[in-house]
Amino acid sequence: MAEQVLLAPSMDGRASKRRNMNHFKLRDGPDILTPKNMLELPRPGAAVANEAGDLAYVVVSQFSFAKKKSEKSVHVLSLTGSAHTSIEGSSVFWIDSHTLVKVTEDDGVQTLEALDVATKGKHVTVTHAGTIGSLPKGISADNFQFTKKGHLLVFSALVYPDYDLETVAKQDEEYEARGTTAYVFDDTFVRHWDTWRGPKKSRLFGVTLSKEKETWRLGKNFYRPLLESEHYTPVEPFGGSDDFSINATHIVYTTKDPSLPEALHTRQNVYIVPIKGGEKPRRLTSSKQGATHSPAFSPDGSKVVWLEMAKDGYESDHAVITIYDLKKDVRFTVASKWDRSPDAISFSHDGASLVFTAGDLGHIKVFTVPLPSTPLVSDEAVEDDAIPVALTELHAANGAQSLPGGRILYTSNSLTSPNNAYLVSNLDHPESPLEIQRLTSFGDEALEGKNLDPGEEFWFTGAENIRVHGFAIKPKGWEAGKTKKYPAVLLIHGGPQGAWEDSWSTRWNPNVFAQQGYFTIFINPTGSTTYGQNFTDAITEDWGGRPFQDLIAGWKYVLDRYPEINPKRTAAAGASYGGFAINWIQSHPEFGFGFKALVCHDGVFDTHYNGYSTDELFFFNHDFGGPPWITKATEKFNPSRLVPKWSTPELIIHSGKDYRLPETEGIAAFHALQQRGIPSRFLYFPDENHWVLKPENSLKWHYEVFKWIAEFVGEDD
């Protein structure tokens, strides 16, 4: 591999002469997926079916640079034909097989409108069926779930400590007029992800919703089922409707253990409580576990399933499928010998099996597993435990939902397409092959003629003779046999317990890099998920060790496998842990990658400082073996102590609302580069978090990244 040192750094803060890039333009044309094209594609959510399994809706957001805004719509489709229609809006939920509720907001008041959905031949029609009622002003309710048997609607809302919806608007006014901007804290989590912690937290509420003389009506009294607790759910910052589930009378939910400091622990317990309250929540977990996710009732309400991690303080531990039999008061695990971690889980429509999605070898698949018999006592092994069976093999599935008639509705995206809805059939006919039908075509028209590369998978031998997986996407216009013709970019994922998968992304889209002319390589080194828990765990206290043995071996393998890559025209880019990896590569020219340019997005510069400044302290303490004043790994894998070895041009990107890795990490790295006279640039987004989400900012991000790489990778030799 080529030598990485490109420009000899000076010690007086003056960089070497650089190429004039004033006239740089991104590659464009009708056959190219430009960053702008990609950002204007529809962004569909998961398809959600009604109880009959004959209709579903998909919420779609689509940004327009011309209009400078995103427009949201709800697409309603037939699952028994090709019919579909769309309406404006973004917040809807089913209350019976042919009635949707649309939530609108005006002057801080949310109103619930009933919509009648009907199918007529090849057409789906949606008509207004009356106003159901309004919620108290200022509450921004979300995550609606309805039980037709119980005539109850459950939702979440941010409320003050009094747990009262009716006082939120008044207390908001008083808080804004308090005469100071100060925050005062007595415990950790002073800020989380991109938000300073204020006085409001998320709680669950219930209210009657019934049909009288063909008209749906909302009750006036709001139940507070968590009143007898200090439980807050959905769990911030990413919790949603999958943090709780309801049956005719009860809610099962996951919440942070209130007895533990939130920033130092991941423990979440699962509880069950009546929707109307009146009882203290009953804990179903042992209170010795770590995080829990995705609690759900069985169709008959007799059992609950959830995903559970064993280790408190580790957010990427093995997620074990756990069942609680409410009638027998017994808790047990399913698929205990299976070394993969589901993302979300639920019961099949008949309650005889479980349906879920899980990452496996760089793909996210739909799985099913039979429900075993309940053992006699809790935590006892079950005799008829089975290994889950994959129903899909490729791409990235999500939102799997079991339907009547042996069917599963799910949503899937890939390296070449955003989300679309799919239907698996024939599950109740084991003698017949499975049928998978695509139901939607989001993005097809805009992507026609772009000829996106589905990616080529490869395996090589990494650290400790472990097989390591990666993907390659060939550049636009690639021709076999053109030796050393094409520039290449190595993309390094974050996490570090994450993975590059056969999936679509609007933040790091490998095909966008390839369409700009780069051979795009993305490898899943030690620490990556979807390859078994041992492989994921092996990065603990070894951030700069085994993963880089894998990356070095993988890069050498790639250069040998693809002689069309010009090793003198290569760059690397990464975010979060991937940003740390960029700074670690910068610190080790002896690795021999030969990169001529580096891109670090929201990366770690000083591991010691990061251990004090990050929001989720449990993450650092786990990955580095303890807080920064006691762990040896902090100093061993600290890029800031190796700045004298830095020499490669580097673009630093950071955001002002990134509380996972505060902006001073990026500023410090930039200052180091500048003082060493190394060509460098600092791109700063004051209004973004750990991700760059606003399309205008994302377009600027792509422009600066490609401009930077082009400056140092250059043209053909």
N, C-alpha and C positions, 0 to 999 in steps of 0.2 A: 504494500500500500504506500501511497505517496506521503511525503513529509507534510505535517500539518502547518508548520511555521511558514507563513506567507510573507509577512512584512516585518522587518526588524523593528521592534518598538523603541521609541526614544524615551528618555527620562525627563524631558523638559515640557511635556504636554503637547508637543507638536506632532501631528500625524503625517504619515507619508502622503505624497501626492495621490489624489484619487481621480478616477474616471469621471468625466462630466456626464451626469445622468439627467440633465434638465429636460431633455426631450423624450424621456422614457414613457412608453405607453404599453399597456397590457395588450396581449394578443387578443384580437377580436375577429368576428366574422360569423356568418350564419351557421357554420359547422362547429363552432367552439363554445363550450360551456364556460363563459366568463364568470368572474365573481358576481358581477351585477345580475347576469342571468340566473345564477344559482340562488341569489338572495331574493329574487322576484318569483321563484317557484312557489306553488302552493305548499303549505305546511299542515298536512292533515294530522289530526289526533287519532286515538284509537276508536274503532267502530264499537258502538254499544247497541246491543239488540234488545228488543222488547221481550216480555215474558212468553209470548207465543212463538218467538223465534222466526217470525216472517218479515219483520222490518228492523232496520237499524239506522242509527244516525252517526255522522262523522262531522266533527267541528273542524273547520278549515280556516287558517289565517293566511293571508297573502298580502305582501308588501308591494307598493308601487312607488318607485323613485319619482315618477312624474307627479303623483298626487302627494308624495311625502307622507304617506300614512299606510297603516295596515287595515285591511278590511276583513271582517270575520263573518263567516256564514256557516249555516248548518245544512248539511246534505243528508237528506232522508232517502234511503234506498230499500228496495224490495229484496229480500233474500231468496225469493222463489222465482224471480225473473230479472230482467235488466232495467226495470223502471227505477227512476230516481227523480228527485227535485231538490231545490235548495231555497232557503229562506235566510234573511238577515239575522244576525245574532250570534252569540257564542255560549250562552249558558242555558242548557236545556236538560231535562231528565224525564224518563218515562213514569207515568202513574197507572196506566193500564196498557193493554196491547195496542191500542190505537189512539192514545192521548199523550201528547207531549206537554210539558210545562215549560214555557219560555220565561226566563227571568230578565226583566228590563230594569233600568235604573234611571230615575229623573230627580234631580235636586236632592240627591242623597237618599231617596226612598226606592226600595226594590219592590217591584210589583210582579206577581205571578199571573201569567196568562195561559189559559188552556188552549191547546191547538189540537184539532181533530185531524188524524192522519188516515187516509183511505187509499186503497189501490183500485184502479179502474182500468182493466186491461193492461196496457203497457205504460200506464201513467200512475204516478203517486201524487196525491193532492193533499195540501195542508191548508186548513181553514181555521179562522179564529172561532173559538167556542166559548168565549166569555172570560171575564176577569175573576180570578180566584180570590185574590186578596193581596194586601201589602204587608210588609214587614216593618218593624220600627225604624225610624230614620237613623241613618248614619252607621249601620252595622256591617254592611258588605258581607252578607251571608254567602256561604259557598259549600261545596261538597254535599249536595242534596241527595238523600236516599229516602225512598218511600216504601212503606209496607202496606199493600192493599188489604191484607187480612186484618191488620190492626188499625187501619185508617189513620196512620201516623206518619208524619214527615219529620225527618231528622236532618239537621244541618249544623255546620260549624260557623262561629263568628268570633272576632276579636273583641273581648270585653274587658272591663276594669275589674279589680278585685271583688267588687260587690256581686259579680256574676249576674248582672241585670241588663237585659237588652234595652229596656225603656230609658235607661239613664245614659247610654253611650253618647248620644249627640250632645247632651248638656255637659257631660264631663269632657268631651273633646273640646268644646268651646272654653271651658274653664282651664283646661290644660294649656291650650294655645295662648291664653291670656294670663298665664301665671306670673309673667313679669320677669322671667329669667329663661335662659336657654340651657341651664345646667342640668346635668344628670348626676345622680348620686347612687353609688353601688356599694353593697356590703358582701357580694359574692361574685363568683366568676360568671362568664358569659356577659361581659359588659357590652359586647357587640357580637353578632353572629352572621356569618356569610357576607351580607352587605347592609346590615341594619343595626343601629344602636338599639339596645333593649330598652323599651319604654314600659309604661305601666300596664299595657294591654297584653293579654295572652289569649290563645285559642281555646274555646270551650265548645261543648256540644249542647244542642237544644232540641226539644221535640215539640210538636204542635199537631193537633188533629187536622186531617185533610179528608173530607168525606164528600160523597156525591148525594145531593138531595134534589129529586125531581129533574134529573139530567143536568144538574148544575153543580160544579165542584166549588166547595167553600172551605176557606181556611179558618181554623179556630182562633179565638182571641187570647187564650191563655198559653203561655210558653213554659214548657216543662224544663227543669234544670237537673238532669240526671246525675251530674257530677257534683252536686251541692254538698254532699257528705264527704268530699275529698278535696285534695289539692292537686287534682289531675288535670293536665292540659293536653288536648289532642285536637286535631292532628299535630304531630310532632314537627316543630319548625327546624330548618327552613323549608324542607321539601315534602313534608307530609301532606297527604290529601285524603281523598275518599277511600283509599286503600288502607288507611290507618284504623278504620272501624267498619263494622258490618251490622245489619239489623235483621231481626225476624219480626214476628207479629207483636212481640211484647218487650224484647230486650235489645240491648246494644252490647256488642263485644268490641273492645278497643285496646290499642296499645298506647302507652304513655311512659315518659321518663320516670324513673323511680324518684319520687319527691324527697326521699331521705338522703340522696347523694348529690354532691355538687355536679351540675349538669356538664360543665366544661371538662371535667376530669373523668367522667364515666359515660359509658354507652348503654348501661342497663335500662331496658324498657320492660315493664311488666304488662301482661295481658289481663284484663278485667272484664267481668260481665255485670251489667246493671239494668234494672227496668228502665224503659224509655221514659216513663212518667216519674221516675225517681222514687223517693220514699224509703230507699234502702241504701246501705253502704255498698259500694262496689265490691264484688267478690273476686279475689285474685285467683287466676288459673295457672300462672307460672310458679316456679319454685322460689323465685326471688334470689336465685344464685346464678342466673344465666346472664348473658350480655344483652345485645339488642334483639328486639322482636319486630316482625313486620307482617303485614298482609293478613290480619285475622279475618276469618269468614265463617258464617254459619253453614251447616249442611241444609239441604232443602227442607227437611222435616224439623229443623231446629234442635235436634238431639245431640249434635256434635259441633265442635269448633276446630278449625285448623288454623295454624299460623306457622311462620318461619322463625326459627330461633337460633341464635348464636351462643356458643358456650362461654366465651371469654368476655367478661366485662372490660371495656377499654379498647376493644379491637373491632373496628367497624367492617372489616373484611374477612371475618372468620367464616367457617363453613356454616351455611344456613341450613339447618336441619328441619325437616317437615315434622311438625308436632301436632298431635290430635288430642283433644280433650273430650271424652265421652261424658256429657253432662248428666245422663241418667245413671251411669254406673260410677261417676265421680272418679274416673281413671284417666291419667295422662300417659301417652306413649308416642313413640316416634315411628315414622314410616320411611322405607327405603334407607335404612340406617347404614347399609354397606355401599351406598352410592356416593361417589366423591364429586358431586357437582352442587352448585348452590342455586336454587330457584330464585327468580326475581319477584314473582307474585303468584299466588296460588288460590284455588277455589275448588269446591266440590263439583262433580259432574251433575248434570240435570237430574239424574235418577239417584244421586247420592252414593252410588256404588264404587266410584273411583274419584281420583283427584286429577285436576287439569292445571297445568302451569307452564311457564316459559323458563328456560335456564340456558346460560351460556355453556357452549361445549365446543372446544377447539376452534375458537374464533368465529363461531356462528351462534345465534340465539335461536333455540329450537322450541317447538311446542312438544310437551311431554304429557303422558298420562300414566298413572299407576293405580292398580286396584287398591281399594281400601281394605286393609287386613282386619281380622277379628280383634275386638278389644280384649286385652289381657286381663288377668284377675286383679292385678295391683298396678299402681302407677310406676312408670319408668321401667317396667319389665319388658324384655324383648318379646316381639310377637312371632308366632310360629310361621304364619303365612306371609311374611314380608317379601316383597317383590322388588325387582329393579325397574325403574321407569323406562318406558318405551318412547322413543322419539317418533313423532308423527310428521315432522318436517326435518330437513337436513341442512338447507342452505339459508343464507341471509340473516335477518334480525327480526324475529317475531316479538310481538308484545300484545297485551290486552286479550289473552285467550279467554273465551267465554263459552261454556257448554250450553248447547241448545237441545230442545226436544228432537227426537228422531235420529239420535246418534250423530250429531253434528257439532262442530266447534267453529265459532267465528273468531278470527284473529286478524291482527294487522301486522304488516311486514314491510320493511324497507331493505335496501341493499346498497352496494357501492355505486349502483347505477340508477337508483330510483328512490324518491321519498316514499312515505307511508302509503300503502294501499290495503284495502280490506280483502280478506280471503275467507273461504268457507271449506272446511274439511267435512266430507260426508262418508257414510258407510261404516261408521264406528260400531254400529249395532249389528253389522253383518260381517263377522270375521272371515267368512268364506269369500268375500268379495274384496277386491283391492280398494284402497282408499282413493277417494276422488278429491282433488283440490281445485277449487274454482276461484278465479280472481273476479272480484265484484266491482272494483272501481279502477279508474285510469288517471288518477291525479299525476300531473307532471308529464304525461306521455306526449301531449301535443308540443309543449315547449322543448322537450328533450329530443324530439324527432330530428334525425340528421346529425346529432352531436356525436354519435358513435362512441359512447362512453365505454371504457374498458372494465369488464366485470372483475378484473384482477386475476393474478396467477399466484397460487399458493405454493410455498416451498418449505422444506424442513431441513435443518442442519444440526450438527452436533455442537452443543454449547458447553457451558461449565459443567464439570463433573460428569461428562459424557451423557448429559440429558438432551433429548431431542427438543429443539426449539422451532417454533413456527413463525412464519412471516408471509407478507403479501407483497406483490410487485405489480405496479400498473405502468404500462409502457407509455411513452410520450406520444402526443399527437403527431402523426406522420411517421411513426416508427417503421423502420425497415430492417429486417434481419440481415446480419452480415456487415452492417456499416460499423466496422470496428472503431471504437473510441470516438464515436460521433456525438453521442448525446450526453448532456449534463444530467446530474442526478441529485435528488434530495432525499435524505433520510429523515423521516418523521418519528419522533419519540413521544410516546403517550404519557399522560399524567397518571395520577393515582397516589403512589405507584401501583396500587392494587387495582388496575384497570386493564383494558385490552383494546387493541385495534381489532375491529370485527368487520364482517361483511355487511356494513351498515352505512346509512346516509348520514351526513353531517352538514350543517350550515356554518360550522366554526372551523373544523379541520376536515376539508373534503379532499381526499387524495386525487380524485379525478380532476378537480380544479387545478391542482398542481401539474398533473399530467397534461392537461389541455393547454397549459402555458409552455409546454415543451420539455418538461422534466421527467426523467425516469424516476418514479416515485416509489420508495421503499419504506415499508413500515413493519417493524419486527416486534414480537411479543416476548421480551426477555424475562428472566427470573423476576418474580413478583407479579406477573400478569395473571389475570383471572381467566377462567374457563378451561384451564389445563390441569385441574386438581388442586386440592388445598395445600399439599406439600410444596408445590411449585410456587404458589402465591406466598406462603409463609416464609419461604427461603430468603426473601429480601429483608426481613426484619433484622435490624442492626447491621445491615450490609448494603446500604444504599449505593455505595460506590464500588462494590466488589463484584459478585457474580453477575449482576445485570450487565456490567460492562465487558466481562469476559464473553457473554452471549452476543452483545452488540459488535464487538471486535470480530468474533468468529463469523457472525452473520454478514457483516459488511464484506469480509474477505470472500465468503461464499458467494455473495451477490456479484462481486466484481469478476469472479471466475465463471459464474453461471451466465452472466450477461456481458460478453466482451464488447458489446455496443456502447457500454457506458465509458465515458472518458473520465478516468480517475483524477485527472487534473482539473476537472470542472464539476466539483461536488460541493454540497452544502448540507447543513443539518439544522433542524428546527424542532422546538418542543415547548410545551407549556406545563406549568405546575411542576410535578416531578420531572417532566420532560424538560422544563426550564432549568431545573437543577442539573439534569444530565448534560445540557449544553454547557453550563458553567464548569461541570466536572471534566468534560472533554476539553474545554478551553484550558483547564488546569493540568492536563496530561497530554502534551504533544507527543509523548512517547507511545501513546496508544496507536499512532500511525494511521489515523483515518484519512488525513490529507484534505480535510475540508477547507475550502477557501473563504467560506462565510458561515456565520452562525446566527441563529435567531432564537432569542430567549423571551418567552411570553410568561409573565407572572411567575418567574422562577425563584428558587431559593439561591441566595448569594451567601448568606451567613447562617449556617445551621444552628449555631449557638444562639444567635439573636432570635431566630425563628421559633425556638423552643419557648421563648418568653412571650413573643408577640402574636402568635397565631391564636385564632379564636377557639378551636377545638383542641384543648391541651391534651386530651386523651390520645389523639392521633400521634402527636410527636412522642409522647411518653411511651407508647407502644412501639413505634417504629425505631426509636433510638435507644430503647432500653431504660427509659426513665427521664426525669427532668434534666435540663441541660447542665446543672451543676454537679451531677453525679455520673453521667454516662460518658464513656470513652468514645462511643461512635460519633458523638457530636463533633468532636475535634478531628477525629480520623477522617471524616467525610465532609470537611468544611472547605468549600471552594475559596472562601475569602482569604484563607491562610496561604493559598498557592498563587495569588495574583502575580508574583514575580515571574511565573511561568507563562502568563497569558501573552498571546501574540496575534491571534486571529481576529479579523474584523467581525464585530458583533452588533446586531440590532437588539436593543433592549425595549421591551414593551411592558407597560404596567398600567394599572388602573387604580383610581382613587378610592373606590368603594370595595376594593378587594381586602377583606378582613381575614381571609385565610392566609394570605401572604401580603402583608402591608407594603405600600408603595415604596417605602424606604429600601426594601430589598432591591428593587430595580434601580432606584437613584444611586445607591451605593455601588452597584455593579457598573453603572454608567460612569460614575466618578472615577472608579478604578481604571477603566478602559481609557478615559480621557487623559488622566494623569500619566498613564504609560505611553501616551501618544499612539494608541491603537485606533484605527478607523472605527468609529462607533456612532450610533445614533440612538436617541431616546424618544420613543413614541408613547405619549401619555394620554389616557382617557379619564378625565376627572369624574365622569358620571357612569362608569361601568364597574362591574364587580369582577370576580375571578374569570368571568367570560365576557366577551364583547358581543352584546346582544342586539344593540340598535343597528339596523341595516346600514344607515349612513356611516356609522363608525366602523362597521365590519368591512364596508367597501374601502374605506381609508386604510384599514388594517391590511387587507389584501394588496392594495397598491403599494404600500410601504414595504411589505415583506418581499414581494416579487421584484420591486425596484432594487432593494438591498442585495438580494441574491444575484440578480443580473449584473450588478456593478462589479462583483468580484468573481463570479463564475465566468462571465464574459462570453465572447463569441467562439466559433470553431477555431482551433489552432491552425 
